[in-house]
């Protein structure tokens, strides 16, 4: 693994697949690790990289669809069972913090029994993290389709979904998470070394027709469907003639 890198732990769409884990990514900056999203299969994918779970200092969750968050408690359990003593910071959409806190009790992960401090940190669009790398969170319209459903219910859902701009050591990487439409993120694409963009909720043909307008080193297409759907995307890429667009695989490591 490179000194600084971004590794795809899970590249599947929300439809679970035998050959791919759901959404999850590992950011390595020197000896420090950060997990970004934690869907189904991500814990096993992390272990297959050979990385040390005790080196994970932070976890960032983009939104609370199961394919992005369902293994978060399991990953915390992994860290707990490995005997962590240093604090773990978990950044969650503000709508989810108290719900997840109660869920931890439901699955018998009692904070008082952990040998480390588990700090749940609420964030919203506009949030900025600045430490050994910088991360900025912007909102997307992915969850706005639930507005009518939420309107008549007494629930805390705010339809929060975020994409992340990451910068370190002169490199820039943009992670779209899930989108309502491609236009959610077009203003953030320029001057990125990597753009990790989901394929489920955008028009691939439209994306390929305009992606060349942006100053992007390499596009990585993720959140992928069935093998047949992936092959259709691969053919569309070949037809477009674009040389800086590729398809994610679990375990893909991008040097930063």
C-alpha positions, 0 to 999 in steps of 0.5 A, spaced: 500 500 500 502 506 498 504 512 503 498 515 501 492 512 497 485 511 496 482 504 496 476 501 493 473 496 499 466 496 495 464 498 489 457 495 488 450 498 487 445 498 493 443 491 490 447 486 493 452 482 489 456 476 491 462 478 487 462 485 490 462 489 497 457 495 498 460 502 498 466 503 502 473 506 501 479 507 505 483 513 505 491 512 507 495 518 509 502 515 512 500 511 517 493 513 519 487 510 516 480 513 515 474 509 513 469 512 508 462 509 508 461 502 510 456 498 507 455 490 506 462 486 506 466 492 507 469 489 514 471 483 510 474 487 504 478 491 509 481 485 512 483 483 505 487 489 504 492 487 510 491 494 514 491 494 521 484 496 524 487 499 530 490 505 525 483 507 523 482 514 526 476 516 523 470 514 519 465 518 515 459 516 513 456 520 507 448 518 508 444 512 511 442 508 506 444 501 508 449 500 502 453 505 505 452 504 513 449 497 514 456 494 517 458 501 521 457 497 528 460 491 525 467 495 524 466 498 530 466 491 533 472 489 530 476 495 532 473 494 539 475 486 539 482 488 537 483 492 543 483 499 541 485 504 546 485 511 542 479 515 541 475 513 534 471 519 531 465 517 527 462 523 523 455 522 521 449 526 518 446 530 524 439 526 523 443 519 524 447 521 531 442 519 536 439 514 532 445 510 531 447 511 539 441 508 541 442 502 535 449 501 539 445 499 545 441 495 541 447 491 539 450 490 545 456 495 544 456 499 550 460 505 550 462 504 557 465 497 556 469 499 550 477 500 552 476 507 547 472 513 547 467 512 541 466 520 539 459 520 534 460 527 531 454 530 527 455 534 521 451 537 515 453 540 508 458 545 509 462 541 514 470 542 513 475 537 516 482 539 516 488 535 519 493 530 516 488 531 510 482 536 508 475 534 507 469 538 505 462 535 505 457 538 500 450 536 499 446 532 494 439 531 492 439 523 492 434 523 498 430 528 496 425 523 493 423 521 500 420 528 502 413 526 501 414 520 505 417 523 510 412 529 511 407 525 514 411 521 519 414 524 526 421 522 524 428 526 524 430 524 517 432 530 514 434 527 507 441 528 508 446 525 503 453 528 502 459 528 497 466 529 499 472 533 496 478 531 499 485 534 499 492 532 501 499 533 499 497 537 493 492 531 490 485 532 490 480 527 490 472 527 489 467 522 492 460 523 489 457 518 494 450 517 491 446 523 487 440 525 485 442 527 478 449 528 475 448 536 476 449 535 483 456 535 483 458 538 476 461 544 479 466 540 484 469 536 478 474 541 475 482 540 478 481 533 481 486 528 480 481 523 481 473 523 481 470 517 484 463 517 481 457 513 482 453 510 476 446 507 479 443 514 479 446 518 473 445 517 465 451 514 463 451 516 456 450 524 459 456 523 463 460 520 458 458 526 453 460 531 458 466 529 462 471 531 457 469 538 459 472 538 466 479 538 468 479 531 471 485 526 471 481 520 472 474 518 473 473 511 477 466 509 476 463 505 482 456 503 485 456 498 479 450 493 478 450 486 475 456 484 470 451 485 464 450 492 466 457 493 468 459 490 461 454 495 458 458 501 461 464 498 459 462 498 452 459 505 452 466 507 455 470 504 449 465 507 444 466 514 447 473 514 446 475 517 453 482 514 456 481 517 463 474 513 465 475 506 468 471 502 472 472 500 479 473 493 482 473 491 490 481 492 492 483 498 487 488 502 490 489 509 487 496 512 489 495 519 492 
